[in-house]
Amino acid sequence: MQEDNNTSALEEQLYYIGECKKFLEKKTKEIGRPLYACVHTFGCQMNARDSEKLLGVLKEIGYLETEDEDKSDFVIYNTCTVRENANLKVYGRLGHLKNVKRKNPHMLIAMCGCMMQEPDVVEKIRDSYKFVDIVFGTFNIYAMAKLIYNRITSGSQVIDIWEKTKDIVEELPTERKFPFKSGVNIMYGCNNFCTYCIVPYVRGREISREPKDIIMEIERLVKDGVKEVMLLGQNVDSYGKTLDNPVSFAQLLREIDKIEGLERIRFMTPHPKDIEEETLEVIRDSKKICNHIHFPLQSGSSRLLKLMNRKYTKEHYLEQVEMIRRILPDVSITTDIIVGFPGETEEDFEDTIDVVKKAKFDSAYTFIYSKRTGTPAARMENQVPEDVVKDRFNRLLATVNEVSHEHIRRYEGMDMKVLVEGKDDHEEGFVTGRMTNNILVHFAGDESLIGQIVTVHLDECKGFYYMGRLIED
């Protein structure tokens, strides 16, 4: 039944893509020029993957891609709401677009993603940003073509927010940012309800895709030139639990590992409370799964971890890190850390510093706690003063830099395989690539290397990246 529902939803969207295409062909003839679309992404890798689908549909309809919002006839913001700053950025950009739209009568503006799942945000757009044409959320991303059609035919603002869905529609046109690598959603939603996090409320409960559908998608990507896939989920360790015939994440990895032509497999993100030895053993035994695990800590204080509803302690986290390194001795471990969670004391903060020193992360994404309305943490007392948070944040950053820079240096002098991802933004005649451990390396080379896996000698560690030189295979 689930597969029939998905097929029906796909067929409906393909119909509306066709109808929008007819409209755009007519409009192009009327105004005597092509129409352009710009997709702007805020937030995580799952949002980035969604944006590739949105752009794919827009290009299938007939829009040409541009990165210039001011010259666009269709602008869509795929929003994030994990931190308040992301919301403020969106409102700021909308203010600018209002003036742009006044000069372009053909312009349509759409907003989608996590921020749109918040009722107060939708109400604000309805009341104060009436020039926004289409508003939709996370559950009906795939239905954009129908919403565009509804806007064209009605001439009125279209707002369509769903609270949940059982449909998983992945077969629509997609425009990948990189021809040689791609994200692949293996599941949606989250069941963890960390007290600081809005994601379960805006992305819904966990839904896993069928293994055969994931395998088929990756096989198609490989045929299209993809060398590396990133398996995406809010908590990949709990993959498969919602399926009629449950499959573990380790089992899924084994099947993906068998795909011929695929050279690299990454995944994001495991949860410290769920990671299993079997998964680590699959990584150890594979030549394709990358030697990198992103392992979010959030806090080193067991007291705060309980308030965060993370379901592990400081001691358990360090035991998990020890297990990872026992099975994968040379693995690169990165993490996320929040500073200034409500009630955080100096002792709590020192516990976090202690974990950073003991775990020896290769790098850490450090964040100042952002109060998100609707989460339990937003109602907690003892919000930490801003000046205290900033001081702790700076001290954490200094510790992370010191520990990580020393630890990451262990690769200096080695020859490593590197997937070349693009031109170096800072050095003319250089390219940038990523090693299996997810560490960047910059080296002299031309654009013909982009998309290739090459051998690079690591000459010098520069902190969180390396300078190297190409070794002719």
N, C-alpha and C positions, 0 to 999 in steps of 0.2 A: 504493500500500500504506500509506504514511504517513497519508494522509487517512482511509483505512478504519479504521486503528487509532485515530485521534483520535475518529472518529465513534462507534466502539464504546465507547471510554472515556467519552465524553459520555453515551451512552445508559445505561450502567451507573450513572453518578452520578445521573442524573435518576431512575432507579428507586429508588435508596437515599434520595434526597431525599423521594420519595413515601412510602416506608416510615417514615422518621423523622417525617414530618408526621403520619402516622396515630398513631404513638406519642405525640407531643406533644399532639395533640387529646385523646387519652384521659387523659393525665396532667393536662392543664388542667382537665378535668371532675372528676377525682378530688380535686384539691386546691382547686378553686373559685377559681382566679385565673390570670391569664396568666403565662407564664414569660419571663424577661428574659435577654438575652445582652449581654456586653461584650467587644469586641475591642480589645486594647491592643497598639500597634505600637511596636517598638524598631527604630531603624535607618533605612535609606535609602528613597528614593522607590519603589524596586521592592518593598520590604517594604510600604510604604503601599498600593501598588496591589494586592498580594496580599491585604492586609487588607480591601480593598473587596470582593474576591471572597468571602472567608470570611464577612463580614457579610451579603453578598447571599444566600449559601446558608443561613445561620442564619435569616434573616428569611423565606426561602421555606419553610423547615421549620416556622416558626410562632413563633419567638422574637421578642419585642419588643426594640428596641435601648435600651440604657442605657449611660451612662458611669460609673455607680457600681458598682464591683466588689463592694462589700459587699452590694448588693441584687440581684446577678445569680444566675441559676440555671445559666448557662453562661459561663465566663470562658476566653478563649483569649489566650495570649501569643504573638505573632508576633515571634520573637527575632532579634537581630543578634549577631554575634560578631567584628566588625571590631576592637573594642577591649575590653580586659579589663573595663573599668568597666561595659560593657553587661551582661556576664554576672553581675557582682556585683549589679547592680540587680534582675535577674530573680530570683536566689536570695532576695534580701531581700523582694521582693513575694510570692514563694511562701510564705515563712514566715508572712506576714500572712494569706494565703488559707487556710492550714491551719486557723486558728482560726475563720475565717468559715464554712468548710465544715462544721465541727462543729455549727454552729447551723442549717445548711440541708441536710437530708438529700437534697434534690433536686438539689443543685449538682454540676455536672460541670466539671472543669478540664482544659483541653487546652493543649499546648505544641507549637509548630511553628517553622519557619524555620531560619536558618543555624546557630544555636547547637546545634540538635538533630542536625546532621550530624557533630558531634564525638563519637566513641565514649565518651570519658571522661565527657562531660556526660550522655549517655543512661544510662550505668552509674550515675552519681551519682543521677539521678532514680529509676531502678529500685530502688536500695538505700535512699536516704534520703528520698525524696519519694513514698512509695507512694500517697499520697492523690491524686496526679495521675492522671487517668483515661485521657488519650489523648496520645500522643507521636508526632509525625511530622515530616518534614524539609522540604526545599525542592522535592524532585522530585515529591512526591505531594500538594502543596497542594490540588490540584483534587479529591482523593479523600476530603476530610474527611467527607462525608455517609456514605460506606461505613464509615469508622472509627467514627463516632458510632453507627451501626447495630450494628457489632460489639461496641462497649462496652455498649450497651443489652441486647443479646441474650445476651452472655456473662457480664455482671456482673463482669468482670475488667479489669485494666489492659490497655490496647491500646498496643503500641509497634510502629510500622511505619516503618522508616527505609530508604529506597532509596539506592543508590549512583549510579544514573543512570536516565534515562528517555528515550525517543524521542517520547513522547506530548506534544502541546501542546494543552491543552484550555482554550479561552478563552470558550466560549459559555455558561457557567454563569451563574446570576443574580449580579448585581453591585450593590452599594449604594454609589454614589459619594458622597464627602464633599462635593464641590462639584457642583451641577447644571450649571454653565457651563464647567467645565474638567475634563480627565481625563488620566491617564497611559495610555499604550498601549505594551505590551511589543512590541518589534520583534525582540528576540533574548534568549536566556538564556545564562548561563555566561560564562566568560572563559578565554582561552588564553594570557594574558600571564605569569602566574606571577611577579609582582613578589615579591621575597624576603620582604617584610614582610607580605604580604597573604594572608589565609586564604580569600578568595572563590573562587578556582578549585577549592579542595578541598571547599567546601560548596555551591557552585552548579554545579560540573561544567564540561565543555567547552562551547564556543560552539555554539549551535543557533539558526539564524535562522528566523523565521516566513516563510511564503510572502507575497509582496507583495499578492496578491489578498485574502488573509485580513485583512491589516492595513488595506487600503483599505476592505473591507466593514465592519470594526469601526468605523473612523472615520466612515464614512457613517452607520452606525446611531447613533453618538454625536451627530453633527450633527443628525440628525432628532429626537433627544431633547433638543436645546437646548444642546449643547456648542459653545462658541465657540473654545476653545483646547485643543490636545492637546500633551502632552509625550511625545515618543518616547523610550522607555527601553531602555537596554542598558548593560552594563558597558563596552563599547567599540564605540560605534555606527559608528565608521569602518570596522570590519571586518564590518559587516552584509553578508549575502548570500553570503559565501564558502562556506558549508556547503550552500547550495541546489543541487539537481540542475542548475538553470539559473541560474548565479550572476548576481546583480544588485548593483550598487554602492549605497552609501548615497546618493550624489548622484542616482542614477536613482530611488531610492525617494522622495526628497524631491520630485523633479519631479512624480511621480505624485500624491503627497499634496497638493501645491500646487494641483492641478487640482480638488480636491473643492469643489463649490459649497456655500456656506454656512459653510464653515470660515474663521475669521478670523485665527487665530494658530497658529503651529507652533513648538514648542520642542523641543530634544533634549538628552539627558544620557546618556553623557558621551563626548566624543571623546578620543583618545589622541594626544599630541604626535608620536609616531613614525609615525602613520598618516594624519593629516589631509591632504587633497589640495586642490589649487587648484580642481578641478572642484566640490567641495562648497561652497567659499567663493563661487564664481561663481553657483551656484544660489541661495545665500542673497542675494547682491547683486541678482540679477534678480527676486527674489520680493517681493511686497508682503505676504506672510503670515508668512514665516519671521522669527522675532524676531531683533533686532539684539544678540544676546548669545551668547557662546561661553564655556563653562566649560572651562578648559584646565589640567588638573592639572600642577603643576610637581614637587611633592614635595621636591625639593632643587635648589639652584643649583650644587652641586658635581658636576663631571663624574666625579670619583672615586667619590663616594657613589652617583650615578646608576647607575654600572656595578655597584656592589655591590647596588643595589636591583633590578637587571635591568630597568631602564626603557628601555634600547635607544635612548637619545639622550644628547647631551652638553649642557652649559650653552650652548655656542655654537649648537648646532642648535636648541635650544628658542627662543633669542632670534631666530634666523632665521625660525622658524615664526611667531612673534609678529609679526615685521616683514612677513611674507607676508600674514598675516591683516589687518593694518592697511593694507597697500597695496591690497588688494581691498575691504576694508570699513573705510574711514577712521574712521568714527564708532562702531565696534563697542565694546560693553562686554565686557571680558575679565575673568573671575574665575578663581580657582585654588584648589588645595589645597597645603598645605605641611606637611611633617613635621619636627619639631625633635627632635634627640636620637637619630637613627638610630645603631646600633652603630658605633663608631669615628669618629663625627663630631668633627672638630677645630675650633678657632676659625677656621682658614682656610676650612674647608668651610662653616661658618656664614656667614662674611663673603661667600662666593660667593652664598649664598642672598639675603642682604641686597642684594647688587649686582643680582641679577636683579629683585628687587622694585622697585628704583629705576628700572631701565631699562625693564621691561615696563609699568610704570604700571597695575597692576591696579585695577579698580574696587572689588574687595573680595577678600579671601582667607580661606579656612577654614583656620585654623592648628591643628595637632594635635601633642601630645606623643607620641612614638613609644610604641606599646603592644606589648609582646612577646606574640606569639600562638604558643602551643605547636603544633608541626607545621609551622611555616614555617622556611625556611633562616635567616632573620635571628635567630630565637630562639636558634639555636645559635652565633651569631657571638660572638667575643670582643670585649673593649673596650666593653662596655655603658657608656653615658655616665652619670656620677653625677647623681643627682636634682637636687642644688642647681645644677649647671652647666646642666642642661636647663631648669630653671625660669627661670634668669637669661636664657638665650638666648631662651626663649619670650617673655618679657616685652619684650625688646629687639626681637624680630621684630614683635610686636604693635604696638609704638610706631611702628616704621618703616612698617608696613602702614597704620596709621591716618593717619600724616602724608602718605604718598604718595597713598593712595586719596582722602582727603578733599580734597586739592588737585585731583586729576584729575577727580573726580566732579562738581566744581563747574561744569564746562564747560556743563552744561545749564541753569544758573540763568537765569531770565528767559524761557525758551522755553515754548511751548505744546506739550504732549505728549498723545498718546492713552493712556488708562489703563483697564485692565480692573479694575473695582471688585470686590474680593474679600471684603470684610466690614466690620464695624464696627471702628472704632479702639478698641483696648483701653485706651488711656490718656486719650482726650479725648472727653468726652460731645458728641454731635452731629456727630462726625467719622466719616469712612469711610476705608478704606485700599485702595489699588490698586497694580497693578504696571504699569510702563511696558514697552514692547517690549524695552528694554535690561535688564530684570529688576530695576530699581531701584524701591524702594517710595516711594510718595508718600501723604501724609495731607492730607485737606482736608475742609472742612465739607460735609456732605451727609447725606441720610437713607437708610434701609435700602432704599428702592425702587430705588436706583442699583446695588445689588449684582447682579453678573452682567452689567452693561452696560459698553460701552466708551464713555468720555466724554473730552472735552478738558479738560485741567487746565493752568493757568498755574503754572509753578514759581517760587514767590516766593523761597524761601530753602533753600539746601543745609544740612542739619544733620549732615553727616558721611556716613553710609551711606544716608540717606534724605532726602526733600524735604518741605517744607511748601508747599502750593499752594492754589489756589482754582479752583472749577469755572467753566468758560467755557460759556455756553449756546450750543449749536451752532445 
